[in-house]
Amino acid sequence: MEKMTPHIIRSLISQSLNKSSHFPKPFSCYSISVVFFSSSATPQEPKPSPYLVDHFIQKHNFSPELALKAASSLISLKDPCKCDGIISFLKESGFSKSQIEEAVKRKPSILSSSLEKTIKPKFKIFRELGFPTNDVADIVSGDPWILSRSVDDGIAPSISYLKSVLGSNASVVKLLKTSAWFLKSDLQKTMMPNIEFMRSCGISSSQIVKYVFSFPRFFLHKPESIRQFVKRADDMGFDRKSKMFLAAIRMLSSMSEENWELKLKLFRSLGFSEEKIMSTFRTIPQVFAVSQRKIKEITEFLLSRKNVDISFIINHPWVLLCSVEHRLKPRLLVFEILETKNLLWRKVGLVTLYKMSENQFREKYVHPYLKELKKASIAIVGL
């Protein structure tokens, strides 16, 4: 049997690469034999039921890999009827085959849960709160661990808190599709007091909502941590009335004080004065979240151009937020070609070149000169 094992494994890999929906019966037997008779298996380890593996493959059309993973998490399960009932319920609840497989892949033990006590109550509360069936399927399949949460002490109050902040079910659904872990957090102890404190600092509700979508984990910091970030911003002379105040404390939350000092050291090495560093932080705090690698990359690229020195970056630090490959290089390349062909009727500075939107740049400097740019072998896609 040991001599057969490599051949069996190769067969499994080959079948997987061919994306077969299920093995013919002879191969499903082989997949089981790898688990039960391979010399690499540890004798003391509990083994998944070969019958259960085959049942998932034949009845539910699971891939051999998923069937084995599911069965390995259900060692004590004797009767697959319980799994069948849960899978049937998920189908009836609007889950597609791929969503069922995703949920099982993420949390195989979902198939051993109590359908009546654990799973159905969660779907019931979503339904009672007015969530569309297809949205619930998206949320749960993306993060099936939420089914382990209590309805009364977890899911229901969390949804209520989110709705009070975001304003509608549609907005809550949009958030949960990417950040369903909100339903696994105690929002009463984190998000809600944090938002209340931010509002007391003068931060508008509309800005808070925007940041909930963009930086959701920021709101789950401990309240004392948020207060500390605000104190640091205050100590740096940041005006709480500034629209950049929330961006500042969010940025401070993303790095340790040690990393903050390293970033200050980098800016000093580039020629920024202490006053200019603080001025940049107060006007464009996002710049301090840019990695050292990217800052060095942008600096080296700009300084390699004619008539550009470090003062350009110091006076226009927002350029450090730009992408070298998607903005700085391609725009400069287009301009250099248009200049050599004398197609620009007036000189345009780097600030104007890099600040204009993508649509403005295309309409003004790409579309009118497509023929000339193509002749110069410029790849227009992505400019």
N, C-alpha and C positions, 0 to 999 in steps of 0.2 A: 504493500500500500504506500509506503514512503516513496518508492520510485515513481509512483503515479502523481504525487503531489505537485511537482513543478508543472507537469502537463496540465493538470486541473487548473492551477492558478493562471497559466497562460490562456487557457480557454475562457476563464472568467474575465480576464482583462480584455481579451479579444471581443467577447460578447458585450462587455461594457462599452468599449470604444465604438462598437457598431450601433450603440444606443437601442439595443433590442428591448422591447417593452417587458418581455419576460423570457426566461429560459424555456426551451422544450423540456419535457419532464426528465430526460436523462441528465440534462445539465443542472436542473434544480437539485437533483440528487447529488451531483458532483459538488455543488456549492455547499451543501450540508456536510459532505464528507471532508471538505477542507477544514471545517470547524471541528469536527469530531474525531478525525483520525490523523490530522497533520502532526508531525513530530514536534512542531513548535508550540503546540497547545500545552498549557500547564494542567496537569491531571487534577489538581486540587480545585481549579476554578470551576464554578457552576457553568454548565453549558446550556445555550438556548435550545429550546425544543425544535428538533428537525421538522416535526409536524407543523409547528407554528410558522416556521420560516416558509415552508412550502405552501401553507394556507394563505399567507400574505401575498405570495407570488401568484398563486393560481386564482384565488377569489377576488383579490383587490388590485391585481396587476401591479404590485409594487416591484421595483427593481430588486435584484438579489441583494444589493448592498443595503438598501433601505429595509428590506424584509429582515435581514440579519441584524441590523442595528436595532430595529423595533423588538425583535424577539429577544435580543440580548438584554433589553431593559425590562423584560417581562418574564424573568426566570421562574417565578412562582405561579405564573398564570397556567391553569390547567385547561380551561375551556375558552377557545377563541370567540365564542358567541358574544362575550362582553365587548371585545374589540369591534366585532361586526356591528353591534348596536351603536357604538360611538361613531364609527365611520358613517353609518347610515344616517345618523342624526346630523352630522356635519354636512352631508350631501343635501339633506332636506333643508338645512339652514343656509343654503346658497353657496357652499364651498365647492370650488372646482376641484378636479382631480389633482392639479398641481398645488392648490392651496392645502389640500389634505396632506399631501406628501410633504409639503414644506413644514406644516405644523408638526407632523410626526418626526421629521428629520431633526427639527429644533428641540422637540421635547417628546421623545418616544413614550415616556411614562403617561402621557395624556391618554393613551389607550387602556390604561389600567385604572383610570379615575372612575369615580361614581358618576354615572350619567345623570341620575336624578338629583343627587345632593351637591355635586361639584360643577358639572358642566351646564346643565339646563338653566339653573338660576342666573348664571352670568349672561346667557343669551336673552333671558327674560327681561333683565334690567335694561339691557341695551334696547330691546324692543319697546319697553315701557317709556324709555327716555326719548324715543322717536328716531333712533338711528336706523338708516336704511340697511337692509339685509346684506347687500354686496359690500358696504363699507365695514360692517362688523366682520365679515369674512376676511377682508384685507387686514384689518387690525389684529384679529386673533391669530391668523396664520403667520403674521409677521412677528408676533410675540406671544406664543401660547402660554407663557408663564403667568399671564394675567388671569388665567382661569383658576390659578391656585389662590388668588386673592379673595378675601371676604367681600361679599356684595355690600353688606350694610356698613362695614368698617373700612372698606377700601375703595372698591370701584365706584359705588354710587356717590359718596362724598367727593371723590377726586374729580369725577365728571362734573359735578355741581360747581366745584371751585373753578375748574377750567372754563366752564361756560360763563361764570360770573366775570372772568377776566377777558375772555375772547369774544363773548357776546352772542354766539349762536352755535347750534349743533354742527353746522357745516364747518365752522372754524375749528371746533374741537376735533372733528373727524380728520380734517386736514393735518392737524398737529399729531394726532395719535397714529396716523398711518406711517409717520417717520419716527415718532417718539412715544410709542405705547408704554414705555417704562414709567411714564407719568402716573399710570394707574397702579404701579407697584411702589410708589413713593408716598410718604406721609406729607401731603401738601400743606396740611394745617400747621405743620411745624417748620416748614421750609419756604415753599413758594409764596404762600399767602402773607406771612409776616414780612418777607423780603419785599414784596410788591408794595405793601402798605408803607414800609420805611422809604422805599424809592419815591413814592408819591409825596411823602412828607418832605423829601429833599427837592421837590419841585419838578420831578420828571413826569412828563405827560403820560396818560394812559395809552395814547396811540403809539408812542415810542416804546413803551413797555411791551405792548402786543407785538410790535415788529420784532423786538429782540427775543420774545418767547419763541417765535418761529425760527429766528436765525441762530440763537444761542440758547437752546432750551435748558441745557445742564447748568448754565450760569445761575438760574433761579432756584436750583436745588442746593446751593451752598447753605451752610449753617448761617442763621441770621447774624451771629456774632462775627462771622467772617465777612459778610457783606458790609457790616458797620466798620470793620477794620479797613476794607478797601476804600470806603468813602472817606475815612479819616486820613488815609495816605494821600488821596486826591486833594483833600482840603489843605493838608500840610504843604502840598506843592503849589498852592495858590490857585487851584482850579475853581472857577466860578460855577456854583451849582445851577445858575440860571442858563449856563451855556448848553446848547443842543448837543455838545460833545461830552457832557458830563457822564452820561450813561456809558458811552463808548469808552471813556477813561476808566471807570471802575470795572467794566467788563474786561478790559485789557489787563488791568492790574491783577484781576482774579486768575488770569491765564498763565502768570509766571511767578516764580518765587522771588523773594527779595534778592537772592544771590544772582538769578538770571537777569533781574532788572539792573543790577550793578554792572554785569557783563555787557549789557546793551548800552549803558551810559558810557562805559569804557570804549566801546566800538565807535560811538558817535564822536567822542572826544578825539579819537585817533584819526577820524576823517576831517577834523578841523572845526567841528561844532563848538561854539562857546557854551558855557553853562547857561547863559541867558537864552541862547538860541535853542538849546536842548529843551528847556522848560517851555519856551514859546511854541516849539513844535509839538510838544506833548499836549499843551492846552488847545491847540488848533486842530491837530491831526493825530490824536492818540493812537490810531490804528497803525501808524508807522512803527510803533514800538513793538508791535506783535509780529512784524516781518522778521524772518529768520536771518541770522548773520550771513548764511551762505547766499541768500538772495540779495541782501544789501551789498555784499562784496561783488556779486555778479553784475548788478546794475551799475555800481560805481565803476568797475573796470570797463564795462561796455561804453558808458558815456565818456569817460576820460580818454578812451581810445579814438574819439572823434575829433576832428579839427575844431579849433576855437571853443572847446568846452573844457572848463576846469572845475574844481571841486566847489567853487562858489555857486555854480548852477544848482547843485544838489542841496547845498546849505540853504539857498534862498527859495528853492522849490522842492521841499522834502516829500511832497505828495508823489513825486516821480518814483519813489521807492515802493509805491503800491502797485506800480505797473508791471506787466509781464514782459520780460525781455523778448521771448519768442513770439508772443501774440500781439504785442503793441510796439515796443521800442524798435526792434530790428526791422519788421516789415514796413512800418511807416517811414522809417528813415531810408530804407532801400528804395521805396517808391519815389520819395522826394529826390534822392540822388539821381535817379534815372530821369525824372522830369526836368531837373535842373540842367543836366548834361545835354538834353535835347531842346533847351530854352523854351520849355512849354509853360513855365510859371511866369505870369505877368508881373508878380511882385514877390519880394522876399518874405518868407514866412519863418518865424522863429520857432525854436523847439517847444516853448511853452504852448503856443497855439497848436502846433503839430500834435503834441501828446495829450492835450486837454480835451480836444473835440471828441464827440461821441463817435461810435463806430459808423452809424448811419451818415453823419455829417462828413466823415472822412471818405467814405465810399462815394457819396454823391458828388463831393467836390474834387477829389483827387484820383479816384479809381475809375468810376464809370465813364467820365468824359475822355479818358485816355486809354481805354482798354486795348485798342489796336496797337498803340505805341508800347504799352507795357507787355503785351503778348510777344511782340517782336523782340523785346529785351529778355524774353524767357522768364518773366516773373510768374510765379504760381499765385494766381489771384485768390484761389480758394483759401479762406482763413485770414485774409487781410481785413 
